[in-house]
Amino acid sequence: MLTWIIVFLIVVFVAAIFAFTGLVKGLASLAKIIFYLFLTLLAIALIIGVISGF
């Protein structure tokens, strides 16, 4: 149980560092771009799968 507390404490410190330095805004915009890219690739793959009869 003590190991879980230490792990969560480290995660909280890392999250606090990101939150206080403003790095989160850049990472959030990057995450949005990656999300929409993979969503587009999924739609293309589904369309190709339906056309090819898979």
RAPEMO-V647299 format. One line per field, one symbol per residue. phi: phi as a letter, one per 40 degrees, with the letter a starting at -180 (. if undefined). A space follows every 50 residues. Layout:
BEGIN
phi = ???
END
This chain:
BEGIN
phi = .ccccccccccccccccccccgcccccccccccccccccccccccccccc ccgc
END
